[in-house]
Amino acid sequence: MMQFVMGVLVGILVTVSAALWADSGRAPVCPAGAGCPIVNWDEARDRYEHLRDEFGLGGRR
């Protein structure tokens, strides 16, 4: 069971790092089509901050 959990966590980290690496040289906002980022990192940051605040992990209220 622990191997499964570790595999899931490593898979998530590898997926996010690959998307971040692929998006590192692209423009943050562009019209739909080639060259657009894979992930909307602004939206991802906003959702992360919302979850962090909901669970009280951010230290600020």
N, CA, C and O atoms as a GROMACS GRO file, in nm:
protein
  244
    1MET      N    1   0.082  -0.120   0.000
    1MET     CA    2   0.000   0.000   0.000
    1MET      C    3   0.087   0.127   0.000
    1MET      O    4   0.056   0.224  -0.069
    2MET      N    5   0.195   0.123   0.078
    2MET     CA    6   0.283   0.240   0.085
    2MET      C    7   0.350   0.265  -0.050
    2MET      O    8   0.370   0.380  -0.087
    3GLN      N    9   0.384   0.160  -0.122
    3GLN     CA   10   0.444   0.176  -0.254
    3GLN      C   11   0.347   0.243  -0.350
    3GLN      O   12   0.386   0.326  -0.431
    4PHE      N   13   0.220   0.208  -0.340
    4PHE     CA   14   0.118   0.269  -0.425
    4PHE      C   15   0.107   0.419  -0.396
    4PHE      O   16   0.105   0.500  -0.488
    5VAL      N   17   0.100   0.455  -0.269
    5VAL     CA   18   0.088   0.595  -0.230
    5VAL      C   19   0.211   0.674  -0.277
    5VAL      O   20   0.198   0.783  -0.332
    6MET      N   21   0.330   0.618  -0.255
    6MET     CA   22   0.453   0.684  -0.299
    6MET      C   23   0.455   0.696  -0.452
    6MET      O   24   0.500   0.798  -0.506
    7GLY      N   25   0.407   0.594  -0.522
    7GLY     CA   26   0.401   0.599  -0.668
    7GLY      C   27   0.309   0.709  -0.718
    7GLY      O   28   0.340   0.778  -0.814
    8VAL      N   29   0.196   0.725  -0.652
    8VAL     CA   30   0.101   0.831  -0.689
    8VAL      C   31   0.164   0.968  -0.665
    8VAL      O   32   0.155   1.056  -0.750
    9LEU      N   33   0.228   0.986  -0.550
    9LEU     CA   34   0.291   1.114  -0.519
    9LEU      C   35   0.404   1.146  -0.616
    9LEU      O   36   0.414   1.259  -0.663
   10VAL      N   37   0.487   1.048  -0.647
   10VAL     CA   38   0.596   1.070  -0.743
   10VAL      C   39   0.539   1.099  -0.881
   10VAL      O   40   0.592   1.184  -0.953
   11GLY      N   41   0.432   1.030  -0.920
   11GLY     CA   42   0.369   1.055  -1.049
   11GLY      C   43   0.315   1.196  -1.060
   11GLY      O   44   0.329   1.260  -1.164
   12ILE      N   45   0.254   1.246  -0.954
   12ILE     CA   46   0.202   1.382  -0.953
   12ILE      C   47   0.318   1.481  -0.966
   12ILE      O   48   0.310   1.575  -1.046
   13LEU      N   49   0.424   1.460  -0.889
   13LEU     CA   50   0.538   1.551  -0.895
   13LEU      C   51   0.605   1.550  -1.033
   13LEU      O   52   0.644   1.656  -1.082
   14VAL      N   53   0.618   1.433  -1.094
   14VAL     CA   54   0.679   1.425  -1.227
   14VAL      C   55   0.591   1.495  -1.330
   14VAL      O   56   0.642   1.565  -1.417
   15THR      N   57   0.461   1.477  -1.322
   15THR     CA   58   0.370   1.539  -1.416
   15THR      C   59   0.373   1.692  -1.405
   15THR      O   60   0.380   1.761  -1.506
   16VAL      N   61   0.367   1.743  -1.282
   16VAL     CA   62   0.370   1.888  -1.263
   16VAL      C   63   0.504   1.945  -1.308
   16VAL      O   64   0.507   2.050  -1.372
   17SER      N   65   0.616   1.877  -1.274
   17SER     CA   66   0.746   1.930  -1.316
   17SER      C   67   0.762   1.927  -1.466
   17SER      O   68   0.822   2.018  -1.523
   18ALA      N   69   0.709   1.825  -1.534
   18ALA     CA   70   0.718   1.820  -1.680
   18ALA      C   71   0.638   1.934  -1.742
   18ALA      O   72   0.683   1.996  -1.839
   19ALA      N   73   0.520   1.962  -1.689
   19ALA     CA   74   0.438   2.072  -1.741
   19ALA      C   75   0.506   2.206  -1.715
   19ALA      O   76   0.504   2.295  -1.801
   20LEU      N   77   0.565   2.222  -1.597
   20LEU     CA   78   0.635   2.347  -1.565
   20LEU      C   79   0.755   2.366  -1.657
   20LEU      O   80   0.780   2.477  -1.705
   21TRP      N   81   0.829   2.260  -1.681
   21TRP     CA   82   0.946   2.266  -1.770
   21TRP      C   83   0.902   2.300  -1.913
   21TRP      O   84   0.966   2.381  -1.980
   22ALA      N   85   0.794   2.237  -1.959
   22ALA     CA   86   0.746   2.262  -2.095
   22ALA      C   87   0.693   2.404  -2.110
   22ALA      O   88   0.706   2.464  -2.217
   23ASP      N   89   0.635   2.459  -2.005
   23ASP     CA   90   0.577   2.594  -2.010
   23ASP      C   91   0.678   2.704  -1.981
   23ASP      O   92   0.645   2.822  -1.998
   24SER      N   93   0.796   2.672  -1.939
   24SER     CA   94   0.890   2.773  -1.892
   24SER      C   95   0.929   2.873  -2.001
   24SER      O   96   0.961   2.988  -1.969
   25GLY      N   97   0.929   2.834  -2.127
   25GLY     CA   98   0.969   2.926  -2.232
   25GLY      C   99   0.854   2.984  -2.311
   25GLY      O  100   0.877   3.049  -2.414
   26ARG      N  101   0.733   2.964  -2.267
   26ARG     CA  102   0.616   3.011  -2.342
   26ARG      C  103   0.557   3.136  -2.280
   26ARG      O  104   0.576   3.164  -2.162
   27ALA      N  105   0.486   3.209  -2.363
   27ALA     CA  106   0.419   3.331  -2.316
   27ALA      C  107   0.307   3.292  -2.219
   27ALA      O  108   0.238   3.193  -2.242
   28PRO      N  109   0.287   3.370  -2.112
   28PRO     CA  110   0.184   3.334  -2.014
   28PRO      C  111   0.042   3.346  -2.068
   28PRO      O  112  -0.046   3.272  -2.025
   29VAL      N  113   0.017   3.437  -2.160
   29VAL     CA  114  -0.117   3.455  -2.216
   29VAL      C  115  -0.102   3.461  -2.368
   29VAL      O  116  -0.022   3.538  -2.419
   30CYS      N  117  -0.179   3.382  -2.438
   30CYS     CA  118  -0.174   3.384  -2.584
   30CYS      C  119  -0.308   3.336  -2.638
   30CYS      O  120  -0.384   3.271  -2.567
   31PRO      N  121  -0.338   3.367  -2.762
   31PRO     CA  122  -0.461   3.315  -2.822
   31PRO      C  123  -0.450   3.164  -2.838
   31PRO      O  124  -0.340   3.109  -2.842
   32ALA      N  125  -0.562   3.100  -2.846
   32ALA     CA  126  -0.563   2.953  -2.859
   32ALA      C  127  -0.483   2.910  -2.981
   32ALA      O  128  -0.491   2.971  -3.088
   33GLY      N  129  -0.407   2.806  -2.964
   33GLY     CA  130  -0.326   2.754  -3.074
   33GLY      C  131  -0.190   2.712  -3.025
   33GLY      O  132  -0.167   2.699  -2.905
   34ALA      N  133  -0.100   2.691  -3.117
   34ALA     CA  134   0.034   2.643  -3.084
   34ALA      C  135   0.110   2.748  -3.004
   34ALA      O  136   0.092   2.868  -3.026
   35GLY      N  137   0.192   2.704  -2.915
   35GLY     CA  138   0.273   2.794  -2.836
   35GLY      C  139   0.211   2.838  -2.706
   35GLY      O  140   0.275   2.909  -2.628
   36CYS      N  141   0.088   2.800  -2.679
   36CYS     CA  142   0.023   2.836  -2.553
   36CYS      C  143   0.071   2.744  -2.442
   36CYS      O  144   0.106   2.629  -2.468
   37PRO      N  145   0.073   2.792  -2.319
   37PRO     CA  146   0.114   2.707  -2.208
   37PRO      C  147   0.017   2.591  -2.187
   37PRO      O  148  -0.101   2.600  -2.219
   38ILE      N  149   0.070   2.482  -2.134
   38ILE     CA  150  -0.012   2.364  -2.105
   38ILE      C  151  -0.103   2.392  -1.987
   38ILE      O  152  -0.219   2.350  -1.986
   39VAL      N  153  -0.051   2.463  -1.887
   39VAL     CA  154  -0.123   2.488  -1.761
   39VAL      C  155  -0.139   2.638  -1.743
   39VAL      O  156  -0.047   2.715  -1.772
   40ASN      N  157  -0.256   2.680  -1.695
   40ASN     CA  158  -0.277   2.819  -1.656
   40ASN      C  159  -0.223   2.833  -1.514
   40ASN      O  160  -0.293   2.805  -1.416
   41TRP      N  161  -0.096   2.876  -1.503
   41TRP     CA  162  -0.028   2.878  -1.373
   41TRP      C  163  -0.087   2.981  -1.278
   41TRP      O  164  -0.078   2.963  -1.157
   42ASP      N  165  -0.146   3.088  -1.330
   42ASP     CA  166  -0.211   3.186  -1.243
   42ASP      C  167  -0.331   3.122  -1.173
   42ASP      O  168  -0.351   3.141  -1.053
   43GLU      N  169  -0.410   3.047  -1.248
   43GLU     CA  170  -0.526   2.978  -1.191
   43GLU      C  171  -0.481   2.871  -1.091
   43GLU      O  172  -0.542   2.854  -0.985
   44ALA      N  173  -0.376   2.799  -1.124
   44ALA     CA  174  -0.325   2.696  -1.034
   44ALA      C  175  -0.277   2.758  -0.903
   44ALA      O  176  -0.303   2.703  -0.796
   45ARG      N  177  -0.209   2.873  -0.910
   45ARG     CA  178  -0.162   2.941  -0.788
   45ARG      C  179  -0.281   2.988  -0.705
   45ARG      O  180  -0.280   2.975  -0.582
   46ASP      N  181  -0.384   3.044  -0.770
   46ASP     CA  182  -0.501   3.091  -0.697
   46ASP      C  183  -0.573   2.976  -0.626
   46ASP      O  184  -0.615   2.991  -0.511
   47ARG      N  185  -0.586   2.862  -0.693
   47ARG     CA  186  -0.652   2.747  -0.631
   47ARG      C  187  -0.570   2.692  -0.515
   47ARG      O  188  -0.625   2.653  -0.412
   48TYR      N  189  -0.437   2.688  -0.532
   48TYR     CA  190  -0.350   2.641  -0.425
   48TYR      C  191  -0.362   2.732  -0.302
   48TYR      O  192  -0.372   2.683  -0.190
   49GLU      N  193  -0.360   2.863  -0.324
   49GLU     CA  194  -0.371   2.957  -0.213
   49GLU      C  195  -0.507   2.944  -0.144
   49GLU      O  196  -0.515   2.956  -0.022
   50HIS      N  197  -0.612   2.921  -0.222
   50HIS     CA  198  -0.745   2.903  -0.163
   50HIS      C  199  -0.747   2.778  -0.074
   50HIS      O  200  -0.798   2.783   0.038
   51LEU      N  201  -0.693   2.666  -0.124
   51LEU     CA  202  -0.690   2.544  -0.043
   51LEU      C  203  -0.603   2.562   0.081
   51LEU      O  204  -0.637   2.514   0.189
   52ARG      N  205  -0.490   2.630   0.064
   52ARG     CA  206  -0.400   2.653   0.177
   52ARG      C  207  -0.471   2.734   0.285
   52ARG      O  208  -0.458   2.705   0.404
   53ASP      N  209  -0.545   2.835   0.244
   53ASP     CA  210  -0.618   2.917   0.340
   53ASP      C  211  -0.732   2.840   0.404
   53ASP      O  212  -0.758   2.856   0.523
   54GLU      N  213  -0.800   2.756   0.327
   54GLU     CA  214  -0.910   2.678   0.380
   54GLU      C  215  -0.864   2.582   0.489
   54GLU      O  216  -0.934   2.564   0.589
   55PHE      N  217  -0.747   2.522   0.472
   55PHE     CA  218  -0.697   2.426   0.569
   55PHE      C  219  -0.608   2.490   0.674
   55PHE      O  220  -0.557   2.421   0.763
   56GLY      N  221  -0.588   2.620   0.666
   56GLY     CA  222  -0.511   2.690   0.766
   56GLY      C  223  -0.362   2.662   0.760
   56GLY      O  224  -0.294   2.671   0.862
   57LEU      N  225  -0.310   2.628   0.643
   57LEU     CA  226  -0.169   2.595   0.631
   57LEU      C  227  -0.083   2.716   0.595
   57LEU      O  228   0.039   2.707   0.597
   58GLY      N  229  -0.146   2.826   0.564
   58GLY     CA  230  -0.071   2.942   0.516
   58GLY      C  231  -0.017   3.031   0.627
   58GLY      O  232   0.078   3.106   0.605
   59GLY      N  233  -0.074   3.025   0.743
   59GLY     CA  234  -0.027   3.108   0.852
   59GLY      C  235  -0.079   3.250   0.847
   59GLY      O  236  -0.046   3.330   0.935
   60ARG      N  237  -0.160   3.284   0.747
   60ARG     CA  238  -0.215   3.420   0.740
   60ARG      C  239  -0.365   3.409   0.723
   60ARG      O  240  -0.414   3.319   0.655
   61ARG      N  241  -0.437   3.498   0.784
   61ARG     CA  242  -0.583   3.497   0.776
   61ARG      C  243  -0.634   3.637   0.762
   61ARG      O  244  -0.755   3.658   0.754
   0.00000   0.00000   0.00000
